[in-house]
Structure formats: C-alpha cells, structure tokens
Amino acid sequence: MRQPGEPSVEEILASIKQVIARDNRAAADERRPAAAPRTFDPADEAALAADDEVLDLGALPGVEPVPLIAEEAVSSMRESLAALATMAAPGAQPQIVRSGETSLEGLVRELLRPMLADWLDTNLPPMVERLVTAEIARIVGKKA
C-alpha cells in the first residue's frame, strides 16, 4: 500500500524518464566537439556588402560543418535499423540440404515461429510489467 506523501508509480516513472533524458543530453553535449571561434575578416564584409545575392553559409571559407550526431551514434543506429529490417523481413525459406530434403533446423524453426510469437504476445507484457514494478520497488526501498 502507498503511504501518504509517497510518489505514485507514474510519478516515479516520469522522474526516471527526466533523469535519463537529462543524462542523454549531457552525454551528447560531451561528445559534441566545440566549434572553433570565428574570426572577423573585413575583406569578407566588403565582399558580402557588394554581393546582393543570398548568402550561402555552406560556402564560407574556413568554416567546416559540424555534424549534429557523432559518427559512432550514426553507425550504431544504422546497425540497429539493419537488424530490425532483417527481422521484419519475411522468414527465409528452409535450406535444401540434399536433393529435395529440408534441414531439420529449418523445419523446426518454421514450426516453432508461430508458437513462440503467440507465447510472447501472451506472456511478455505481464512479465515486463512485473519486473519493472519489482525494480521500482527496489529503487524506492533503497532511497527510503
């Protein structure tokens, strides 16, 4: 039972999400390289004043574009999305071992796939909810 003054599970989850978001922002800020200070060149100003066209910021000399996401993060996201695409694709046909024979492993995989999907649909949500509730109770118990 919840005691008066104790936060609800929703409040605890919201605060956990805020802490994770704050930590992720701090980690991203640490990974992002600091931009080099820009120097003022009077020749650039004269050239810009004489030119009535739209200023193309990508064409300024001495200014290199800074990527918004670190290369490691981009690589990691690509790998995750490739794995997801592979899993979402229709299952591969069972491999043919010898003339007309299907491998036992492929046959078992095809037979178990629908049963496993049904079991996960039925049992995974309550299992995750139970484990999250137990973890929150453990965390709250330590802070009290």
Residue pairs with C-beta under 8 A, 6 or more apart in sequence:
2 8
6 140
7 15
7 140
9 133
9 136
12 136
12 139
12 140
13 136
28 70
31 70
31 73
32 66
32 70
33 66
35 66
36 64
38 63
44 60
44 61
48 55
57 63
58 65
91 109
91 110
91 113
93 106
94 102
94 103
94 106
94 107
94 109
94 110
95 102
95 103
95 106
96 102
96 103
97 103
